[in-house]
Amino acid sequence: MNLLATALALLAAYLVGSLSFAVLVSRVMGLADPRSYGSRNPGATNVLRSGNRAAAVITLALDALKGYVPVLLCLVYGPRFGLGETAAAFVGLAAFLGHLWPVFFRFRGGKGVATAAGVLMALNPWLGVAVLASWGLIAFFFRYSSLASLVAAVFAPFYQALIWGLEPAILAIVGMSLLLIWRHEGNIRKLLAGTEGKLGQKTAAGHAGHAALHPREQAPTRPHGHGKHRKGSH
Protein backbone atom coordinates (compact mmCIF):
# COMPACT_ATOMS: atom_id res chain seq x y z
CA MET A 1 0.00 0.00 0.00
CA ASN A 2 1.27 3.46 -0.92
CA LEU A 3 1.22 5.33 2.40
CA LEU A 4 1.58 8.79 0.86
CA ALA A 5 -1.24 8.20 -1.62
CA THR A 6 -3.41 6.78 1.16
CA ALA A 7 -2.78 9.78 3.41
CA LEU A 8 -3.56 12.24 0.61
CA ALA A 9 -6.74 10.38 -0.32
CA LEU A 10 -7.90 10.35 3.30
CA LEU A 11 -7.16 14.06 3.72
CA ALA A 12 -8.94 14.98 0.49
CA ALA A 13 -11.99 12.93 1.48
CA TYR A 14 -12.09 14.55 4.91
CA LEU A 15 -11.99 18.04 3.37
CA VAL A 16 -14.78 17.18 0.94
CA GLY A 17 -16.79 15.78 3.82
CA SER A 18 -16.23 19.02 5.75
CA LEU A 19 -18.41 20.93 3.28
CA SER A 20 -21.58 21.41 5.34
CA PHE A 21 -24.12 21.61 2.54
CA ALA A 22 -27.05 22.11 4.92
CA VAL A 23 -25.52 25.43 5.94
CA LEU A 24 -24.32 26.37 2.45
CA VAL A 25 -27.59 25.55 0.69
CA SER A 26 -29.56 27.40 3.37
CA ARG A 27 -27.41 30.50 2.89
CA VAL A 28 -27.76 30.42 -0.89
CA MET A 29 -31.55 29.97 -0.67
CA GLY A 30 -31.98 32.65 1.98
CA LEU A 31 -33.01 30.33 4.80
CA ALA A 32 -32.06 30.41 8.46
CA ASP A 33 -28.95 28.55 9.57
CA PRO A 34 -30.13 24.98 10.35
CA ARG A 35 -27.92 25.04 13.43
CA SER A 36 -30.23 27.70 14.91
CA TYR A 37 -33.58 25.86 14.97
CA GLY A 38 -35.22 22.45 15.31
CA SER A 39 -32.69 19.79 16.26
CA ARG A 40 -29.89 22.27 15.44
CA ASN A 41 -28.40 19.54 13.27
CA PRO A 42 -26.96 20.68 9.91
CA GLY A 43 -28.60 17.97 7.87
CA ALA A 44 -31.36 17.48 5.31
CA THR A 45 -33.99 16.42 7.86
CA ASN A 46 -33.57 19.61 9.86
CA VAL A 47 -33.52 21.75 6.70
CA LEU A 48 -36.88 20.15 5.86
CA ARG A 49 -38.23 21.58 9.13
CA SER A 50 -37.79 25.04 7.61
CA GLY A 51 -40.64 24.16 5.26
CA ASN A 52 -38.47 24.36 2.13
CA ARG A 53 -38.52 20.90 0.53
CA ALA A 54 -36.29 21.89 -2.39
CA ALA A 55 -33.52 22.96 -0.01
CA ALA A 56 -33.85 19.70 1.91
CA VAL A 57 -33.65 17.57 -1.26
CA ILE A 58 -30.61 19.47 -2.55
CA THR A 59 -28.91 19.13 0.84
CA LEU A 60 -29.66 15.40 0.92
CA ALA A 61 -28.25 14.85 -2.56
CA LEU A 62 -25.06 16.85 -1.96
CA ASP A 63 -24.44 15.22 1.43
CA ALA A 64 -24.77 11.79 -0.18
CA LEU A 65 -22.51 12.76 -3.08
CA LYS A 66 -19.70 13.91 -0.80
CA GLY A 67 -19.60 10.36 0.55
CA TYR A 68 -20.12 8.68 -2.82
CA VAL A 69 -17.69 10.62 -5.02
CA PRO A 70 -14.46 10.23 -2.97
CA VAL A 71 -15.03 6.47 -2.65
CA LEU A 72 -15.84 6.09 -6.35
CA LEU A 73 -12.75 8.07 -7.37
CA CYS A 74 -10.61 5.89 -5.11
CA LEU A 75 -12.08 2.71 -6.57
CA VAL A 76 -11.56 3.90 -10.16
CA TYR A 77 -8.17 5.64 -9.91
CA GLY A 78 -6.77 4.22 -6.69
CA PRO A 79 -5.37 0.93 -8.06
CA ARG A 80 -2.74 2.76 -10.11
CA PHE A 81 -1.46 4.22 -6.81
CA GLY A 82 -1.71 0.97 -4.88
CA LEU A 83 -5.09 1.73 -3.28
CA GLY A 84 -7.67 -1.05 -3.18
CA GLU A 85 -11.17 -1.56 -1.82
CA THR A 86 -10.03 -1.44 1.79
CA ALA A 87 -8.45 1.98 1.23
CA ALA A 88 -11.64 3.12 -0.53
CA ALA A 89 -13.71 2.07 2.49
CA PHE A 90 -11.56 4.16 4.81
CA VAL A 91 -11.67 7.06 2.36
CA GLY A 92 -15.43 6.85 2.81
CA LEU A 93 -14.99 6.84 6.57
CA ALA A 94 -12.80 9.96 6.29
CA ALA A 95 -15.53 11.78 4.31
CA PHE A 96 -18.04 10.69 6.94
CA LEU A 97 -15.81 12.04 9.73
CA GLY A 98 -15.54 15.32 7.83
CA HIS A 99 -19.31 15.62 7.90
CA LEU A 100 -19.42 14.97 11.64
CA TRP A 101 -16.53 17.32 12.47
CA PRO A 102 -16.11 19.75 9.55
CA VAL A 103 -12.92 21.78 9.70
CA PHE A 104 -14.56 24.64 7.76
CA PHE A 105 -17.44 24.99 10.25
CA ARG A 106 -15.67 24.91 13.61
CA PHE A 107 -16.05 21.12 13.79
CA ARG A 108 -19.80 21.48 14.32
CA GLY A 109 -21.33 19.02 11.89
CA GLY A 110 -24.29 16.74 11.33
CA LYS A 111 -25.03 13.12 12.04
CA GLY A 112 -23.83 11.75 8.73
CA VAL A 113 -26.78 9.60 7.60
CA ALA A 114 -26.83 10.77 3.97
CA THR A 115 -23.04 10.77 3.72
CA ALA A 116 -22.84 7.22 5.10
CA ALA A 117 -25.48 6.15 2.58
CA GLY A 118 -23.38 7.63 -0.22
CA VAL A 119 -20.32 5.76 1.01
CA LEU A 120 -22.19 2.44 1.06
CA MET A 121 -23.66 3.01 -2.41
CA ALA A 122 -20.16 3.52 -3.81
CA LEU A 123 -18.61 0.58 -1.96
CA ASN A 124 -21.40 -1.88 -2.71
CA PRO A 125 -24.56 -0.63 -4.45
CA TRP A 126 -26.59 -3.64 -3.30
CA LEU A 127 -25.58 -3.04 0.30
CA GLY A 128 -26.52 0.61 -0.12
CA VAL A 129 -29.92 -0.33 -1.55
CA ALA A 130 -30.58 -2.79 1.29
CA VAL A 131 -29.72 -0.20 3.94
CA LEU A 132 -31.76 2.53 2.24
CA ALA A 133 -34.72 0.15 1.94
CA SER A 134 -34.51 -0.51 5.68
CA TRP A 135 -34.43 3.22 6.35
CA GLY A 136 -37.37 3.83 4.02
CA LEU A 137 -39.58 1.15 5.58
CA ILE A 138 -39.07 2.42 9.13
CA ALA A 139 -39.50 6.06 8.06
CA PHE A 140 -42.69 5.24 6.14
CA PHE A 141 -44.40 3.35 8.96
CA PHE A 142 -43.17 5.33 11.97
CA ARG A 143 -42.42 8.80 10.49
CA TYR A 144 -39.26 9.18 12.58
CA SER A 145 -36.10 9.90 10.59
CA SER A 146 -33.92 9.27 13.65
CA LEU A 147 -35.44 5.84 14.31
CA ALA A 148 -35.03 4.89 10.64
CA SER A 149 -31.39 6.01 10.76
CA LEU A 150 -30.70 3.98 13.91
CA VAL A 151 -32.22 0.84 12.40
CA ALA A 152 -30.25 1.32 9.18
CA ALA A 153 -27.03 1.87 11.16
CA VAL A 154 -27.54 -1.38 13.08
CA PHE A 155 -28.43 -3.41 9.99
CA ALA A 156 -25.61 -2.16 7.71
CA PRO A 157 -22.73 -4.22 9.21
CA PHE A 158 -24.99 -7.26 9.61
CA TYR A 159 -26.01 -7.12 5.94
CA GLN A 160 -22.35 -6.87 4.98
CA ALA A 161 -21.29 -9.78 7.21
CA LEU A 162 -24.18 -12.12 6.43
CA ILE A 163 -24.41 -11.56 2.67
CA TRP A 164 -20.97 -10.46 1.50
CA GLY A 165 -18.74 -11.77 4.27
CA LEU A 166 -16.27 -10.31 6.74
CA GLU A 167 -14.23 -8.28 4.30
CA PRO A 168 -11.78 -5.65 5.62
CA ALA A 169 -14.22 -2.93 4.52
CA ILE A 170 -16.57 -4.01 7.33
CA LEU A 171 -14.28 -2.23 9.81
CA ALA A 172 -15.11 1.12 8.20
CA ILE A 173 -18.81 0.21 8.05
CA VAL A 174 -18.87 -0.75 11.74
CA GLY A 175 -17.08 2.50 12.56
CA MET A 176 -19.68 4.57 10.73
CA SER A 177 -22.55 2.63 12.33
CA LEU A 178 -21.23 3.10 15.87
CA LEU A 179 -20.65 6.81 15.30
CA LEU A 180 -24.14 7.21 13.82
CA ILE A 181 -25.71 5.59 16.87
CA TRP A 182 -23.59 7.76 19.19
CA ARG A 183 -24.55 10.94 17.33
CA HIS A 184 -28.22 10.04 17.77
CA GLU A 185 -27.98 9.83 21.55
CA GLY A 186 -30.23 12.86 22.01
CA ASN A 187 -32.74 11.47 19.52
CA ILE A 188 -32.83 8.15 21.38
CA ARG A 189 -33.76 9.99 24.57
CA LYS A 190 -36.50 11.92 22.76
CA LEU A 191 -37.85 8.75 21.17
CA LEU A 192 -38.08 7.09 24.57
CA ALA A 193 -39.76 10.20 26.01
CA GLY A 194 -42.16 10.52 23.06
CA THR A 195 -40.97 14.03 22.20
CA GLU A 196 -39.08 13.33 18.97
CA GLY A 197 -40.19 15.38 15.96
CA LYS A 198 -41.60 13.54 12.98
CA LEU A 199 -40.64 13.82 9.32
CA GLY A 200 -41.92 16.96 7.63
CA GLN A 201 -42.83 18.65 10.89
CA LYS A 202 -42.18 22.36 10.56
CA THR A 203 -40.37 24.32 13.22
CA ALA A 204 -41.53 27.79 14.15
CA ALA A 205 -37.98 28.80 15.03
CA GLY A 206 -36.92 28.07 11.48
CA HIS A 207 -39.46 30.51 10.12
CA ALA A 208 -38.50 33.07 12.75
CA GLY A 209 -34.88 32.76 11.70
CA HIS A 210 -35.89 33.17 8.06
CA ALA A 211 -37.73 36.34 8.90
CA ALA A 212 -34.73 37.59 10.83
CA LEU A 213 -32.55 37.11 7.76
CA HIS A 214 -34.97 39.06 5.59
CA PRO A 215 -36.48 41.82 7.68
CA ARG A 216 -39.21 43.74 5.94
CA GLU A 217 -39.42 47.46 6.14
CA GLN A 218 -42.23 48.51 8.34
CA ALA A 219 -44.79 50.91 6.98
CA PRO A 220 -44.25 54.39 8.30
CA THR A 221 -46.44 55.19 11.27
CA ARG A 222 -48.99 57.82 10.65
CA PRO A 223 -48.49 60.88 12.79
CA HIS A 224 -51.18 61.59 15.31
CA GLY A 225 -53.86 63.79 13.93
CA HIS A 226 -53.12 62.86 10.30
CA GLY A 227 -56.23 63.23 8.20
CA LYS A 228 -58.11 65.12 10.87
CA HIS A 229 -59.44 68.60 10.16
CA ARG A 230 -57.37 71.16 11.98
CA LYS A 231 -59.16 74.16 13.24
CA GLY A 232 -57.81 77.35 11.87
CA SER A 233 -58.09 80.86 13.40
CA HIS A 234 -60.89 82.95 12.03
C-alpha positions, 0 to 999 in steps of 0.5 A: 500500500502506498502510504503517501497516496493513502494519506492524501486520499484520506485528507482529500476525502475529509476536506470534501466531507467538511463541506456542510451543505445544509448550511451552504444551501440554506445560505444560498436559498436565503433560509435560516442557519439549520444550526439555529432551529429544530434539532440544530443539526446541519442535515437534510432532515432539519432543513426540511423543518424550515418548510423548504422541501427543495432545499432539503432535497438538494442538501440530501443529494449533496451530502450523499454525493460527498460520501459517494464521489471520494469512494468512487474516485478511489475505486476507479483511480486508486489501483494505479497508486496501490489503493484497493477496496479497503483503502476506498472504504476508509476514504469513505470513513474519512468523508463521513468524519468530515461531515461529523466534524467539519474543519470549515465549520468549527467542527460542528457538523451533522449526524452523517446519515446521507453521507454514510449512505453515499459511502455504502452506495459507492462501496457496494450498491446492493448493500446501499440499496438494502440499507436505504430500503430498511431506512425507508420502511421504518421512516414510512411506517413510523415517520421518525427519521432518527429511528429509521437512521438507527435501524439502518445503522444497526443493519448495515454491518450485519447485511455486509457480514451475512451476505458479502462476508467479513471483508476488511471494509466491514471495519469502516462500516462498523465504525460509521454505524457506531458513530451514527448511533452515538450521534443520535444519543439525544434522539434516542432519549427523545424517542423514549420520552415521546418528544421526537419530531416527525418527518416533515414537521415544521419548526416555528424557530426556522421561520422566525430565523428566516424572517430575521434574515430578511427583515421587511421594512415597516410601513411608516407610522402615521403621525397623530392627527393625520387626516383630521381637520385642523381648526384654523383661526378665524 
